[in-house]
Amino acid sequence: MKKIFFLALFFGNLLTVNAQNKNIQANIPSEKEDTIDPDNLASQYFSQIMGVAISATSNTKMYKFIYDWLGTPYRLGGDSKKGIDCSGFAYKLYHKAFSTIIGNNSRNIFSMVNPIEKPELKQGDLVFFKIRSRAISHVGVYIGDGKFAHASSSKGVTISNLQDPYWNRYFFKGGRMLESFNEP
């Protein structure tokens, strides 16, 4: 009786080991699956860092630019990593990520866009604010999921949420670049 028990135990373990080996082999990617898509990896990375859905991170050039500038201090009239203001940041981002030259202050930039409402915003659209003023005084770039990148006078280059009470209060309009300003 002991022999039958040990034989059954031995074959049971052998079957378990064989099944585990098949599972391990099934999880090993084939040579075709082994290729890594760097754009997808970048999208996943920026999605996690910036808190936006991965589907919103299709323009990796824009997200890389924003990531490289995060934390840059604010400086009125600045246009370098030593310090930059909101319109300087938007100008540089549009030049590098979209090959488009835009105005040098938020009011000039607004004259180059087709105004849109908040629900219509898409990745790369501009967002304009009237902060304690009747005139447009701040600009940022929409990155998706209600968030935008901008150079804030209190935090430097940062990512903020349009639903934050402060930004929601001063939001004026979104803007999409007019086709006539986009490079062919």
C-alpha positions as CSV (number, residue, x, y, z in Angstrom):
1,M,0.0,0.0,0.0
2,K,2.9,2.4,0.8
3,K,4.4,1.8,-2.6
4,I,1.2,2.8,-4.4
5,F,0.9,5.9,-2.2
6,F,4.5,7.0,-3.0
7,L,4.1,6.2,-6.7
8,A,0.9,8.3,-6.8
9,L,2.7,11.1,-4.9
10,F,5.7,10.9,-7.2
11,F,3.5,11.1,-10.4
12,G,1.4,13.8,-8.9
13,N,4.5,16.0,-8.3
14,L,5.8,15.1,-11.7
15,L,2.6,16.3,-13.3
16,T,2.6,19.5,-11.2
17,V,6.2,20.3,-12.2
18,N,5.4,19.7,-15.9
19,A,2.4,22.0,-15.7
20,Q,4.5,24.7,-14.0
21,N,7.1,24.5,-16.8
22,K,4.5,24.9,-19.4
23,N,3.1,28.0,-17.7
24,I,6.6,29.4,-17.4
25,Q,7.3,28.8,-21.1
26,A,3.9,30.3,-22.0
27,N,4.9,33.5,-20.3
28,I,8.2,33.8,-22.1
29,P,7.7,36.3,-24.9
30,S,8.6,35.2,-28.4
31,E,11.1,37.0,-30.5
32,K,8.3,39.0,-32.2
33,E,6.8,40.1,-28.8
34,D,10.3,40.9,-27.4
35,T,10.5,44.2,-29.2
36,I,9.9,47.3,-27.0
37,D,8.0,50.2,-28.3
38,P,9.8,53.3,-26.9
39,D,6.9,55.6,-27.6
40,N,4.5,53.4,-25.6
41,L,7.0,53.2,-22.7
42,A,7.3,57.0,-22.8
43,S,3.5,57.4,-22.9
44,Q,3.2,55.1,-19.8
45,Y,5.9,57.0,-18.0
46,F,4.5,60.5,-18.7
47,S,1.0,59.2,-17.9
48,Q,2.1,58.2,-14.4
49,I,4.3,61.3,-13.7
50,M,1.8,63.9,-14.9
51,G,-1.3,62.1,-13.8
52,V,-3.1,61.9,-17.1
53,A,-4.6,59.0,-18.9
54,I,-2.2,57.1,-21.1
55,S,-4.4,57.8,-24.1
56,A,-3.8,61.5,-23.5
57,T,0.0,61.1,-23.8
58,S,0.2,60.5,-27.6
59,N,2.5,63.5,-28.1
60,T,5.6,62.3,-26.4
61,K,7.6,65.3,-27.7
62,M,5.3,67.6,-25.7
63,Y,5.4,65.6,-22.6
64,K,9.1,65.2,-22.7
65,F,9.5,68.9,-23.1
66,I,7.2,69.6,-20.1
67,Y,9.0,67.0,-18.0
68,D,12.4,68.5,-18.8
69,W,11.2,72.0,-17.6
70,L,9.2,70.9,-14.5
71,G,10.5,72.8,-11.5
72,T,12.2,75.6,-13.5
73,P,11.7,78.8,-11.4
74,Y,9.4,81.6,-12.5
75,R,11.0,84.8,-13.8
76,L,9.0,87.5,-15.5
77,G,10.4,88.0,-19.0
78,G,12.7,84.9,-18.5
79,D,13.2,82.4,-21.3
80,S,15.7,79.9,-20.0
81,K,16.1,77.2,-17.4
82,K,17.3,79.8,-15.0
83,G,13.8,81.3,-15.0
84,I,10.8,81.6,-17.4
85,D,7.4,83.1,-17.4
86,C,4.1,81.6,-18.6
87,S,4.2,83.0,-22.1
88,G,7.9,82.1,-22.5
89,F,7.1,78.6,-21.5
90,A,4.2,78.3,-23.9
91,Y,6.3,79.8,-26.7
92,K,9.2,77.4,-26.2
93,L,6.9,74.4,-25.8
94,Y,5.0,75.2,-29.0
95,H,8.2,75.8,-30.9
96,K,9.8,72.5,-29.8
97,A,6.8,70.2,-29.7
98,F,4.7,71.5,-32.5
99,S,7.2,73.5,-34.7
100,T,5.0,76.5,-34.4
101,I,6.0,80.0,-33.5
102,I,3.4,81.8,-31.2
103,G,3.2,85.2,-29.7
104,N,5.4,86.5,-26.8
105,N,2.7,87.3,-24.3
106,S,-0.6,85.8,-23.3
107,R,-2.7,88.5,-25.0
108,N,-0.7,88.1,-28.3
109,I,-1.0,84.4,-28.1
110,F,-4.8,84.6,-27.6
111,S,-5.1,86.6,-30.9
112,M,-3.6,83.5,-32.7
113,V,-6.2,81.0,-31.5
114,N,-9.7,79.9,-32.2
115,P,-11.4,80.3,-28.8
116,I,-12.9,77.2,-27.3
117,E,-14.8,76.2,-24.1
118,K,-13.3,74.0,-21.4
119,P,-15.2,70.8,-22.4
120,E,-13.7,71.1,-26.0
121,L,-10.1,71.1,-24.8
122,K,-7.7,68.7,-26.4
123,Q,-4.1,67.9,-25.7
124,G,-1.9,70.8,-26.8
125,D,-4.6,73.4,-26.7
126,L,-3.8,76.6,-24.9
127,V,-5.6,77.7,-21.7
128,F,-6.0,81.4,-20.9
129,F,-6.8,83.1,-17.6
130,K,-7.8,86.5,-16.4
131,I,-6.2,86.7,-12.9
132,R,-7.5,89.7,-11.0
133,S,-7.7,91.6,-14.3
134,R,-10.0,92.4,-17.1
135,A,-7.3,91.4,-19.6
136,I,-5.8,88.0,-20.2
137,S,-2.8,87.7,-17.8
138,H,-1.8,84.0,-17.9
139,V,-1.4,81.1,-20.4
140,G,-0.8,77.4,-20.1
141,V,-0.9,74.3,-22.3
142,Y,-3.6,71.7,-21.8
143,I,-2.2,68.2,-21.3
144,G,-5.4,66.2,-20.8
145,D,-7.6,65.0,-18.0
146,G,-8.3,68.5,-16.8
147,K,-4.6,69.3,-16.3
148,F,-2.4,71.9,-17.8
149,A,1.3,72.8,-17.8
150,H,2.4,76.4,-17.1
151,A,5.0,78.6,-15.4
152,S,3.4,79.7,-12.2
153,S,4.7,82.8,-10.3
154,S,4.5,80.8,-7.1
155,K,5.7,77.3,-8.2
156,G,7.6,77.8,-11.4
157,V,6.9,75.3,-14.2
158,T,4.3,73.0,-12.9
159,I,1.2,71.0,-13.7
160,S,-2.1,72.2,-12.3
161,N,-5.7,71.1,-12.5
162,L,-8.3,73.3,-14.2
163,Q,-10.9,72.2,-11.5
164,D,-8.7,73.6,-8.7
165,P,-10.8,76.4,-7.2
166,Y,-8.2,79.0,-8.0
167,W,-7.7,78.1,-11.6
168,N,-11.4,77.4,-12.2
169,R,-12.2,80.9,-10.8
170,Y,-9.9,82.7,-13.2
171,F,-10.2,80.5,-16.3
172,F,-11.2,82.6,-19.3
173,K,-11.1,80.4,-22.5
174,G,-9.3,77.6,-24.2
175,G,-7.7,78.2,-27.5
176,R,-6.7,76.1,-30.5
177,M,-4.1,77.4,-32.9
178,L,-5.5,78.7,-36.1
179,E,-4.3,76.7,-39.1
180,S,-2.7,79.8,-40.7
181,F,-0.2,79.8,-37.9
182,N,0.8,76.1,-38.1
183,E,3.9,75.3,-40.1
184,P,3.1,73.3,-43.3
